[in-house]
Amino acid sequence: MLRAIRFSRFGPAHEVAEIVSLSEPGPLLDGEVRLDIEASPINPADLLQFEGRYGAHPPALPAYAGGEALALVREVGPKVPHLRPGDRVLALLAARGNWRTSLKASAQRLFALPSADPLQLAMLTVNPATALLLLNEFVSLKPGDWVIQNAANSAVGHCVIALARARGVHTLNVVRRAELAAELRARGADAVLLDGPDLAQRVAEYTGDARRPKLALDAVAGDSTLHLAHSLAEGGAVVNYGMLSGQPCAIDPGDMVFRDKRLCGFWLAKWFRDATAADLKDVYVSLVKMLESGALHMPVEATYSLEDAAAALAHAARVGRVGKVLFTPNGSIAGPAPGQ
């Protein structure tokens, strides 16, 4: 019997999560593999899903939880020439439901990963990929350019700092609390600024008016979008990928009409739907190389078994965490002791 986490009503994740036992899926068909889940991070989107507040529509209930995961190939079905038992893969599935001990999946979008720290690999699917695509898809950046981002203390923000630094791009990191500055500078942030209506003036003073950033990354929305847009060079782009404020994005029409600035949106789930198997492999192999070089490293705060789901989900929701909380459904792997 396999075990999985699901929920039958909406509410705080640690209150509504339930552990269920399910029958193992049947024999493998052409193009399928059976996977054992090694590690699966708890991301903000996962917590919002429990509350029915993620994506365009709430999921139908009961719903299974868990977005990203690292897995070992246990069994290979017919017509899967590119994988073999023991390969480590990212469970790049269209639907959620990775918080389980095992699953049967199509092998079409799976590929064997190079060797690396398994907990680091488990965290590659969402935050580092989001950061990489935000830096690559909207503006052509070259060494010496500046990027500005808000929510810089988030997991995506940390990855943006690391990936930008590796390619010689400077980061202006906008936060709401001054005490976050030291940690972000230790991670390689070039500058840390408090958000506010005068942000554009302070950005120009820091970079020089001629070197204003061409790209702004917005996870907050509301007035923060407005502040970022004012800070950009003419022709720059604000890319919104979150709404931590709960407010619509604000932007000055004068910035758009007279200064050719634009507001774009990005959702990783949509990129997954449109990406080819080759696209996926290109992005994730490049991120594994960043792990191997030491340019990218994501802190882990704790690992938990599925049976400790309530404690794990409450831990993941704490304010002030310094690293990810992950499930290890089939027993501990390299990393902190469970609950530590």
KEKE-3310 file (N, C-alpha, C; in steps of 0.2 Angstrom, whole numbers, plus 5000, padded with zeros to 4 digits):
npx = (5004:5003:5006:4999:4996:4982:4967:4951:4943:4943:4956:4968:4983:4989:4979:4969:4975:4977:4982:4982:4980:4983:4979:4992:4996:4991:4999:5013:5011:5014:5027:5028:5033:5037:5039:5048:5046:5058:5061:5051:5048:5039:5030:5025:5014:5009:5003:4994:4985:4979:4970:4962:4966:4974:4980:4968:4956:4949:4954:4945:4937:4939:4957:4974:4990:5005:5018:5032:5045:5058:5063:5066:5068:5059:5054:5053:5043:5037:5044:5052:5066:5075:5077:5081:5080:5084:5088:5088:5076:5067:5050:5041:5027:5010:4999:4996:5001:5011:5015:5018:5022:5025:5022:5014:5019:5020:5034:5038:5042:5052:5069:5085:5095:5110:5123:5120:5118:5104:5093:5095:5093:5079:5073:5074:5064:5054:5057:5071:5070:5059:5066:5077:5070:5063:5074:5079:5069:5062:5069:5085:5099:5115:5132:5136:5124:5109:5096:5081:5072:5057:5051:5063:5069:5063:5062:5063:5068:5081:5086:5086:5096:5108:5108:5109:5121:5130:5131:5136:5127:5120:5111:5097:5089:5073:5065:5054:5058:5071:5080:5082:5093:5106:5107:5104:5114:5124:5121:5125:5119:5119:5114:5102:5087:5074:5056:5046:5038:5048:5057:5061:5069:5080:5085:5090:5100:5108:5113:5116:5109:5109:5111:5100:5090:5084:5075:5062:5057:5042:5034:5024:5014:5001:5005:5018:5022:5020:5031:5042:5041:5042:5056:5063:5073:5070:5059:5060:5055:5042:5040:5027:5025:5018:5007:5008:5004:4990:4983:4978:4990:4998:5001:5009:5001:5008:5021:5020:5015:5023:5036:5038:5038:5034:5021:5022:5016:5020:5019:5024:5017:5010:5021:5026:5016:5017:5030:5042:5049:5063:5065:5062:5073:5084:5083:5083:5095:5104:5103:5106:5120:5123:5121:5131:5143:5143:5137:5124:5114:5102:5095:5091:5079:5072:5067:5054:5043:5029:5020:5021:5014:5006:5014:5024:5018:5014:5026:5031:5024:5028:5033:5048:5056:5072:5075:5070:5056:5055:5046:5051:5046:5050:5059:5073:5085:5100:5103:5096:5091:5074:5062:5071)
npy = (4994:5011:5027:5043:5061:5070:5081:5085:5095:5113:5124:5129:5122:5113:5109:5103:5093:5076:5059:5046:5028:5020:5009:5001:5007:4999:4987:4993:5003:5005:5017:5021:5023:5018:5026:5030:5042:5052:5065:5080:5097:5109:5122:5139:5139:5127:5127:5137:5130:5121:5129:5133:5143:5145:5147:5148:5142:5134:5117:5102:5092:5077:5082:5079:5083:5092:5099:5099:5087:5075:5059:5042:5030:5016:5005:5001:5003:4996:5002:5013:5020:5028:5029:5020:5008:5015:5027:5044:5056:5072:5074:5079:5083:5087:5089:5091:5082:5075:5072:5058:5041:5033:5033:5031:5035:5045:5043:5053:5066:5065:5064:5057:5063:5072:5067:5074:5083:5076:5083:5096:5094:5091:5103:5110:5111:5122:5135:5139:5137:5146:5158:5157:5158:5170:5179:5176:5176:5189:5201:5205:5202:5208:5206:5217:5224:5229:5222:5223:5218:5214:5207:5200:5192:5180:5163:5162:5175:5173:5164:5172:5181:5173:5167:5178:5184:5174:5176:5189:5199:5213:5215:5224:5224:5223:5226:5224:5225:5231:5223:5212:5215:5211:5197:5196:5203:5194:5184:5188:5199:5214:5227:5232:5238:5248:5246:5259:5275:5283:5275:5275:5286:5283:5272:5277:5286:5276:5268:5276:5287:5284:5270:5263:5249:5237:5227:5222:5212:5206:5201:5205:5214:5227:5243:5241:5237:5248:5256:5249:5250:5264:5264:5259:5259:5268:5259:5247:5232:5226:5211:5202:5190:5186:5189:5194:5205:5204:5213:5222:5224:5240:5253:5267:5275:5284:5279:5268:5273:5285:5282:5269:5258:5241:5230:5213:5196:5181:5163:5149:5136:5138:5139:5126:5119:5122:5119:5110:5093:5094:5107:5107:5099:5106:5118:5112:5104:5114:5121:5111:5110:5123:5120:5110:5118:5126:5138:5140:5137:5131:5134:5121:5119:5109:5091:5080:5065:5058:5054:5064:5075:5086:5093:5096:5104:5115:5120:5124:5135:5144:5161:5169:5158:5150:5142:5129:5117:5100:5085:5068:5055:5041:5038:5045:5055:5063:5077:5088:5081:5074:5086:5095)
npz = (5000:4996:5003:5005:5005:5007:5006:5011:5014:5014:5021:5034:5031:5040:5048:5040:5032:5028:5030:5019:5015:5000:4986:4976:4960:4945:4933:4923:4908:4891:4889:4903:4920:4936:4951:4966:4979:4984:4991:4995:4993:5004:4998:4997:4988:4989:5002:5000:4991:5000:5006:4996:4988:4977:4960:4946:4949:4964:4969:4964:4977:4986:4986:4981:4987:4985:4975:4969:4967:4971:4964:4963:4950:4951:4943:4926:4912:4896:4881:4886:4883:4888:4902:4917:4931:4946:4942:4945:4946:4942:4947:4936:4934:4927:4936:4953:4968:4973:4986:4992:4994:4983:4965:4949:4933:4917:4907:4898:4900:4908:4914:4917:4931:4934:4946:4962:4978:4985:4992:4988:4974:4975:4977:4966:4956:4957:4963:4959:4945:4942:4945:4936:4923:4925:4924:4911:4901:4897:4896:4888:4896:4901:4907:4921:4920:4929:4940:4948:4962:4972:4987:4991:5001:4999:4994:4980:4978:4984:4975:4963:4966:4967:4954:4946:4950:4947:4933:4932:4934:4942:4958:4964:4979:4986:5001:5015:5028:5038:5045:5037:5029:5031:5030:5016:5010:5014:5006:4994:4988:4980:4983:4996:4998:5006:5003:4996:4992:4987:4981:4968:4966:4975:4969:4957:4963:4968:4957:4947:4936:4922:4922:4927:4931:4919:4921:4932:4945:4952:4966:4974:4970:4970:4977:4977:4964:4957:4962:4958:4944:4942:4945:4935:4920:4904:4893:4900:4909:4920:4928:4934:4946:4957:4971:4985:4992:4990:4982:4967:4953:4953:4941:4933:4920:4913:4913:4905:4893:4889:4892:4888:4896:4902:4908:4913:4915:4924:4926:4933:4931:4919:4910:4912:4906:4892:4889:4880:4881:4879:4882:4896:4900:4897:4905:4918:4919:4917:4929:4938:4935:4941:4954:4956:4954:4965:4964:4966:4980:4992:5007:5019:5032:5039:5039:5036:5040:5030:5040:5049:5045:5049:5059:5050:5041:5048:5053:5040:5038:5047:5051:5048:5045:5040:5030:5018:5022:5020:5014:5017:5010:5010:5020:5029:5020:5015:5025:5037:5053:5055:5059:5064)
capx = (5000:5006:5003:4998:4993:4976:4963:4944:4940:4948:4957:4975:4986:4991:4973:4965:4979:4976:4986:4978:4983:4980:4981:4997:4993:4992:5005:5015:5009:5019:5030:5027:5038:5035:5044:5048:5047:5063:5060:5047:5048:5033:5031:5019:5009:5006:4999:4988:4981:4975:4965:4958:4967:4980:4977:4962:4950:4950:4954:4940:4939:4946:4963:4980:4994:5012:5020:5038:5047:5063:5061:5070:5065:5059:5052:5053:5038:5039:5045:5055:5073:5080:5077:5082:5079:5089:5089:5085:5072:5062:5044:5038:5020:5006:4995:4999:4999:5018:5017:5016:5027:5026:5017:5015:5019:5022:5041:5039:5045:5057:5076:5090:5098:5117:5123:5121:5114:5097:5089:5096:5089:5072:5071:5075:5058:5049:5060:5076:5067:5056:5071:5081:5066:5062:5080:5080:5063:5059:5074:5091:5104:5122:5136:5136:5117:5105:5090:5078:5066:5054:5051:5070:5070:5059:5066:5064:5072:5087:5089:5088:5103:5113:5109:5111:5128:5134:5132:5139:5122:5119:5104:5094:5084:5068:5062:5050:5061:5078:5084:5084:5098:5113:5107:5104:5121:5129:5120:5128:5115:5123:5111:5096:5083:5067:5051:5043:5036:5054:5061:5065:5075:5085:5088:5094:5106:5113:5115:5117:5103:5110:5112:5094:5088:5080:5071:5060:5053:5037:5030:5020:5009:4999:5009:5025:5023:5021:5037:5047:5040:5046:5063:5066:5075:5065:5059:5061:5049:5041:5037:5024:5024:5015:5002:5009:5000:4983:4981:4980:4996:4997:5006:5007:5000:5014:5027:5019:5014:5028:5043:5039:5039:5028:5020:5021:5015:5023:5016:5028:5013:5009:5027:5026:5011:5019:5037:5044:5054:5069:5065:5063:5079:5089:5083:5085:5102:5108:5102:5111:5127:5124:5122:5138:5148:5142:5134:5117:5113:5096:5095:5086:5078:5070:5064:5048:5040:5023:5016:5021:5012:5003:5019:5028:5015:5014:5033:5032:5020:5031:5036:5055:5061:5078:5076:5064:5054:5053:5045:5055:5041:5052:5064:5078:5091:5105:5100:5094:5086:5067:5059:5076)
capy = (5000:5017:5032:5050:5067:5074:5085:5084:5102:5119:5127:5129:5115:5108:5107:5099:5087:5069:5053:5040:5023:5018:5003:5002:5007:4993:4986:4999:5003:5008:5024:5023:5021:5018:5031:5031:5049:5053:5071:5084:5103:5112:5128:5143:5137:5121:5129:5140:5125:5118:5134:5134:5150:5144:5145:5151:5139:5129:5110:5098:5089:5077:5083:5077:5088:5092:5101:5097:5081:5071:5052:5036:5026:5009:5000:5004:5000:4995:5008:5019:5018:5033:5028:5013:5008:5018:5034:5050:5061:5076:5072:5085:5081:5092:5089:5090:5075:5071:5070:5051:5036:5031:5034:5028:5042:5045:5045:5057:5072:5064:5062:5056:5069:5070:5066:5080:5083:5075:5088:5102:5092:5091:5110:5113:5112:5128:5142:5141:5137:5152:5163:5157:5160:5177:5182:5174:5176:5195:5206:5203:5205:5207:5207:5224:5226:5229:5219:5225:5213:5214:5200:5198:5187:5174:5158:5164:5180:5171:5161:5177:5184:5168:5166:5184:5185:5170:5179:5196:5204:5216:5215:5228:5219:5227:5222:5229:5225:5233:5218:5207:5217:5208:5191:5196:5204:5188:5179:5191:5205:5220:5232:5231:5244:5247:5248:5265:5279:5286:5270:5276:5291:5280:5267:5281:5288:5270:5265:5282:5287:5280:5263:5260:5242:5236:5222:5222:5206:5208:5195:5208:5218:5233:5249:5239:5236:5255:5258:5245:5253:5270:5263:5256:5263:5268:5253:5241:5227:5223:5205:5200:5183:5184:5194:5194:5210:5203:5219:5222:5228:5247:5255:5273:5275:5288:5275:5264:5277:5289:5279:5263:5252:5236:5225:5206:5191:5174:5158:5143:5131:5138:5137:5119:5116:5124:5117:5103:5089:5097:5114:5105:5096:5112:5122:5109:5102:5120:5122:5106:5113:5128:5117:5107:5123:5130:5145:5139:5133:5133:5131:5117:5119:5102:5086:5076:5060:5060:5053:5070:5080:5092:5097:5099:5110:5120:5122:5127:5141:5149:5167:5169:5152:5152:5137:5125:5111:5095:5078:5062:5050:5034:5038:5051:5056:5068:5083:5089:5076:5076:5090:5099)
capz = (5000:4996:5007:5002:5009:5004:5010:5009:5015:5013:5028:5036:5029:5046:5051:5035:5029:5031:5027:5017:5011:4993:4982:4971:4953:4941:4929:4919:4901:4886:4891:4910:4925:4943:4955:4973:4980:4989:4994:4991:4997:5005:4995:4998:4983:4992:5008:4997:4988:5005:5007:4990:4986:4972:4954:4944:4953:4969:4966:4966:4983:4989:4982:4983:4988:4984:4969:4966:4971:4968:4964:4961:4946:4953:4938:4919:4908:4889:4877:4889:4882:4891:4909:4920:4938:4950:4940:4950:4941:4945:4945:4932:4933:4926:4942:4960:4971:4974:4993:4993:4994:4976:4960:4942:4929:4910:4906:4892:4901:4914:4912:4923:4933:4936:4953:4966:4984:4984:4995:4984:4968:4976:4977:4959:4951:4957:4964:4955:4938:4942:4945:4930:4918:4925:4922:4904:4896:4896:4895:4887:4901:4900:4913:4923:4921:4936:4940:4954:4964:4978:4991:4990:5006:4998:4991:4973:4978:4985:4969:4958:4968:4966:4947:4943:4952:4943:4926:4932:4934:4949:4960:4969:4982:4989:5007:5020:5035:5037:5048:5032:5024:5032:5027:5009:5008:5014:5000:4987:4986:4979:4987:4999:4999:5009:4999:4998:4987:4984:4979:4961:4968:4979:4964:4953:4967:4969:4951:4942:4932:4916:4923:4930:4929:4914:4923:4939:4947:4957:4969:4979:4967:4974:4976:4976:4957:4955:4964:4954:4937:4942:4946:4929:4914:4899:4889:4904:4910:4926:4928:4940:4947:4964:4974:4992:4995:4989:4979:4960:4952:4951:4937:4930:4912:4910:4912:4899:4886:4887:4894:4885:4901:4901:4914:4910:4920:4923:4930:4931:4929:4912:4907:4911:4901:4885:4888:4878:4885:4878:4886:4903:4901:4896:4911:4924:4918:4918:4936:4942:4935:4946:4961:4956:4954:4971:4963:4969:4986:4995:5014:5022:5039:5042:5035:5040:5036:5029:5046:5053:5040:5053:5061:5045:5037:5053:5053:5034:5038:5052:5049:5050:5043:5036:5025:5016:5025:5015:5016:5014:5011:5011:5025:5028:5015:5017:5027:5044:5056:5055:5064:5067)
cpx = (5004:5002:5004:4995:4988:4972:4956:4940:4945:4949:4965:4978:4987:4985:4969:4969:4978:4980:4982:4982:4979:4983:4987:4994:4995:4998:5006:5013:5015:5021:5029:5032:5035:5041:5043:5050:5053:5062:5056:5046:5040:5034:5025:5013:5005:5001:4993:4983:4976:4969:4961:4959:4973:4977:4971:4956:4953:4950:4947:4942:4936:4952:4969:4985:5001:5014:5026:5041:5053:5061:5066:5066:5065:5058:5051:5048:5041:5040:5048:5063:5078:5081:5079:5081:5085:5091:5086:5082:5068:5055:5040:5031:5015:5001:4999:4997:5006:5020:5014:5022:5030:5021:5019:5015:5022:5030:5043:5043:5050:5064:5080:5094:5106:5117:5124:5117:5107:5092:5089:5092:5082:5069:5072:5069:5055:5054:5066:5074:5064:5061:5075:5076:5064:5068:5081:5075:5061:5063:5081:5096:5111:5126:5136:5129:5114:5098:5087:5072:5064:5054:5058:5072:5067:5064:5067:5069:5080:5090:5090:5095:5108:5114:5111:5119:5132:5135:5134:5133:5121:5112:5103:5088:5080:5065:5058:5052:5068:5082:5086:5090:5104:5113:5107:5111:5125:5127:5122:5124:5119:5120:5104:5093:5076:5062:5048:5042:5042:5059:5065:5070:5081:5089:5093:5101:5111:5116:5118:5111:5103:5111:5106:5093:5083:5074:5069:5056:5049:5033:5025:5014:5007:5004:5016:5027:5024:5028:5043:5047:5044:5053:5067:5068:5070:5065:5060:5054:5048:5037:5034:5023:5021:5011:5002:5004:4992:4980:4982:4987:4994:5003:5004:5007:5006:5020:5026:5018:5020:5035:5043:5040:5033:5027:5018:5019:5019:5021:5020:5023:5011:5015:5028:5022:5014:5026:5038:5048:5061:5070:5066:5070:5085:5089:5085:5092:5106:5108:5106:5118:5128:5125:5129:5144:5148:5139:5127:5117:5107:5096:5089:5085:5076:5067:5059:5046:5033:5018:5016:5019:5010:5009:5023:5025:5014:5021:5034:5029:5023:5034:5043:5059:5067:5080:5070:5063:5052:5050:5050:5051:5044:5058:5069:5083:5095:5102:5099:5090:5079:5065:5065:5077)
cpy = (5006:5022:5039:5055:5070:5078:5085:5090:5107:5122:5127:5122:5110:5106:5102:5093:5081:5064:5048:5035:5021:5012:5005:5002:5001:4992:4992:4998:5005:5015:5026:5020:5021:5021:5030:5038:5049:5059:5076:5091:5105:5119:5132:5141:5131:5123:5133:5135:5122:5123:5136:5141:5150:5143:5149:5148:5134:5122:5107:5093:5082:5078:5081:5082:5087:5093:5097:5091:5078:5064:5048:5032:5019:5004:5004:5000:4999:5002:5014:5018:5023:5033:5021:5014:5011:5025:5039:5055:5066:5074:5078:5083:5087:5094:5089:5083:5071:5070:5063:5047:5034:5033:5031:5034:5040:5047:5050:5063:5071:5062:5061:5062:5067:5070:5073:5079:5082:5080:5094:5100:5093:5098:5113:5115:5119:5134:5143:5141:5144:5158:5163:5160:5167:5181:5181:5176:5183:5201:5203:5206:5203:5208:5215:5227:5225:5226:5222:5220:5215:5207:5197:5193:5181:5169:5159:5170:5178:5168:5166:5180:5179:5168:5172:5185:5180:5172:5186:5201:5206:5216:5220:5225:5223:5223:5227:5229:5226:5227:5212:5209:5213:5201:5191:5198:5198:5183:5182:5197:5211:5226:5230:5237:5243:5250:5255:5270:5282:5281:5272:5281:5288:5275:5271:5284:5282:5268:5270:5281:5284:5273:5260:5253:5242:5231:5222:5216:5207:5202:5198:5211:5224:5239:5247:5239:5243:5258:5255:5249:5259:5270:5261:5261:5263:5262:5246:5238:5226:5217:5203:5193:5181:5190:5194:5199:5209:5209:5219:5226:5235:5249:5262:5273:5279:5284:5271:5268:5281:5287:5272:5257:5248:5232:5218:5202:5185:5170:5152:5137:5131:5137:5130:5116:5117:5121:5110:5099:5092:5103:5112:5103:5102:5116:5118:5106:5108:5122:5117:5108:5118:5125:5114:5112:5127:5137:5145:5135:5135:5130:5127:5118:5113:5098:5082:5070:5062:5059:5060:5076:5086:5096:5100:5105:5116:5124:5126:5134:5146:5155:5167:5163:5154:5147:5133:5119:5106:5089:5073:5056:5042:5034:5044:5050:5061:5074:5083:5083:5078:5080:5095:5105)
cpz = (5000:5001:5004:5006:5004:5008:5007:5011:5015:5020:5029:5034:5035:5049:5046:5032:5032:5027:5026:5014:5005:4990:4977:4964:4950:4937:4924:4911:4897:4889:4898:4914:4932:4947:4962:4975:4986:4994:4991:4996:4999:5003:4997:4994:4986:4998:5005:4994:4994:5007:5001:4987:4981:4965:4952:4947:4958:4966:4968:4972:4983:4984:4985:4983:4986:4976:4966:4970:4967:4969:4961:4956:4949:4948:4931:4915:4901:4886:4881:4889:4886:4898:4911:4927:4941:4948:4944:4945:4945:4942:4942:4930:4932:4932:4948:4963:4972:4981:4994:4992:4987:4971:4953:4937:4921:4911:4901:4894:4907:4911:4918:4924:4935:4944:4957:4973:4983:4986:4991:4977:4969:4976:4971:4955:4951:4957:4960:4947:4937:4941:4938:4924:4918:4923:4914:4899:4894:4894:4893:4892:4900:4907:4915:4923:4928:4935:4947:4956:4971:4981:4990:4995:5005:4995:4984:4973:4979:4979:4964:4960:4966:4958:4944:4944:4948:4936:4926:4932:4941:4951:4965:4972:4987:4995:5011:5027:5035:5040:5043:5028:5025:5029:5020:5007:5008:5009:4994:4985:4985:4983:4990:5001:5002:5004:5001:4992:4983:4982:4972:4962:4971:4974:4960:4956:4967:4963:4946:4938:4925:4916:4927:4927:4923:4915:4930:4940:4953:4959:4973:4976:4971:4972:4974:4968:4954:4956:4960:4947:4937:4942:4940:4924:4909:4895:4893:4906:4917:4925:4934:4941:4954:4966:4981:4995:4995:4985:4971:4959:4950:4946:4934:4923:4909:4909:4906:4893:4884:4888:4892:4890:4900:4907:4911:4916:4918:4928:4928:4928:4922:4908:4906:4906:4894:4884:4885:4882:4885:4882:4893:4904:4901:4903:4917:4924:4920:4926:4940:4941:4940:4953:4961:4957:4961:4970:4966:4975:4990:5002:5015:5029:5042:5037:5039:5036:5035:5035:5050:5049:5044:5055:5056:5041:5042:5053:5046:5034:5043:5048:5052:5049:5039:5030:5023:5021:5020:5018:5013:5015:5012:5015:5024:5023:5018:5019:5034:5046:5056:5061:5067:5063)
residu = (MET:LEU:ARG:ALA:ILE:ARG:PHE:SER:ARG:PHE:GLY:PRO:ALA:HIS:GLU:VAL:ALA:GLU:ILE:VAL:SER:LEU:SER:GLU:PRO:GLY:PRO:LEU:LEU:ASP:GLY:GLU:VAL:ARG:LEU:ASP:ILE:GLU:ALA:SER:PRO:ILE:ASN:PRO:ALA:ASP:LEU:LEU:GLN:PHE:GLU:GLY:ARG:TYR:GLY:ALA:HIS:PRO:PRO:ALA:LEU:PRO:ALA:TYR:ALA:GLY:GLY:GLU:ALA:LEU:ALA:LEU:VAL:ARG:GLU:VAL:GLY:PRO:LYS:VAL:PRO:HIS:LEU:ARG:PRO:GLY:ASP:ARG:VAL:LEU:ALA:LEU:LEU:ALA:ALA:ARG:GLY:ASN:TRP:ARG:THR:SER:LEU:LYS:ALA:SER:ALA:GLN:ARG:LEU:PHE:ALA:LEU:PRO:SER:ALA:ASP:PRO:LEU:GLN:LEU:ALA:MET:LEU:THR:VAL:ASN:PRO:ALA:THR:ALA:LEU:LEU:LEU:LEU:ASN:GLU:PHE:VAL:SER:LEU:LYS:PRO:GLY:ASP:TRP:VAL:ILE:GLN:ASN:ALA:ALA:ASN:SER:ALA:VAL:GLY:HIS:CYS:VAL:ILE:ALA:LEU:ALA:ARG:ALA:ARG:GLY:VAL:HIS:THR:LEU:ASN:VAL:VAL:ARG:ARG:ALA:GLU:LEU:ALA:ALA:GLU:LEU:ARG:ALA:ARG:GLY:ALA:ASP:ALA:VAL:LEU:LEU:ASP:GLY:PRO:ASP:LEU:ALA:GLN:ARG:VAL:ALA:GLU:TYR:THR:GLY:ASP:ALA:ARG:ARG:PRO:LYS:LEU:ALA:LEU:ASP:ALA:VAL:ALA:GLY:ASP:SER:THR:LEU:HIS:LEU:ALA:HIS:SER:LEU:ALA:GLU:GLY:GLY:ALA:VAL:VAL:ASN:TYR:GLY:MET:LEU:SER:GLY:GLN:PRO:CYS:ALA:ILE:ASP:PRO:GLY:ASP:MET:VAL:PHE:ARG:ASP:LYS:ARG:LEU:CYS:GLY:PHE:TRP:LEU:ALA:LYS:TRP:PHE:ARG:ASP:ALA:THR:ALA:ALA:ASP:LEU:LYS:ASP:VAL:TYR:VAL:SER:LEU:VAL:LYS:MET:LEU:GLU:SER:GLY:ALA:LEU:HIS:MET:PRO:VAL:GLU:ALA:THR:TYR:SER:LEU:GLU:ASP:ALA:ALA:ALA:ALA:LEU:ALA:HIS:ALA:ALA:ARG:VAL:GLY:ARG:VAL:GLY:LYS:VAL:LEU:PHE:THR:PRO:ASN:GLY:SER:ILE:ALA:GLY:PRO:ALA:PRO:GLY:GLN)
# end
